[in-house]
Amino acid sequence: METFLTDCLRYPFLQYALLTGICASVSCGIIGSYVVTKRITYIAGSLAHCVLGGLGAARYCQVSYGWEWFHPFYGAIAASLISAVIIGMVSMKARQREDTVIGALWAIGMAVGILFIYKTPGYNEDLMSYLFGSILMVSPRDLWMIVCLDVLVVGTCMVCYNQFLALCFDEEFARLRGINVEVYYLLLLCLTAITVVLLVSVVGIVMVIALLTLPAAIAGELTTKLWHMMVLSATLTALFTASGLALSYGPDLPAGATTIVIAGGTYLLVVGGLRLRRLRR
């Protein structure tokens, strides 16, 4: 821990990593609260795995066609937004089983990403690191993109807070109040997709759902109001990310996996402690 604090003052890459974790935590706390309250974790999981298809396609275009401007983040955002719209439309309009379509998109997104990675010339360790997080490899350009996405997510959620609140707790009440439930549901899924892209660089595709839901689940156990849940969830996410970075730095462990272990352990302690407290009453 002491080594991390000392080096954090000296090395810019550690400062970028810490800032990335804090910035991503804001959107994660807000959107994670909606995801947990609305109970759409499985949808968020599908969006996370569809991201790999966009990452692979963007990297393939960079290497094979010389599209240096086509950053993997752009491919990830495009893939996640397209998947969000498809899932949203299927959920609201189509007659097919929703879970089947979501599972199909989950598998197709991963498969497309793997195919693009396989066909991309050269060594793709940098792209494969998106599976398990690469927060220590965040560049200033990546950080600025994360900040811009963060501002977009937070700003939209602030403007649409009451509509999302009604949507998450009672869709019928929202319709009676004249709220276009379908539009706001699609918007919420798109914001979830963007947040997933933010978190991919922090903990990776495989573990993004854990960081999106565990802090919000802990906050949900300790609060009764949605905005309280958001604030506490964002704070917990920032603490988990920072502590994961600090504890993994000395032993040279994966920062993303360490962050999830801390978040998961905290969740088990909080839930277990609350259950014991209720039993004693």
Helices and strands as residue ranges (DSSP letters): H 2-8, H 12-38, H 41-65, H 72-92, H 98-119, H 125-128, G 129-131, G 135-137, H 140-159, H 161-169, H 171-176, H 181-203, H 208-222, H 226-249, H 255-280
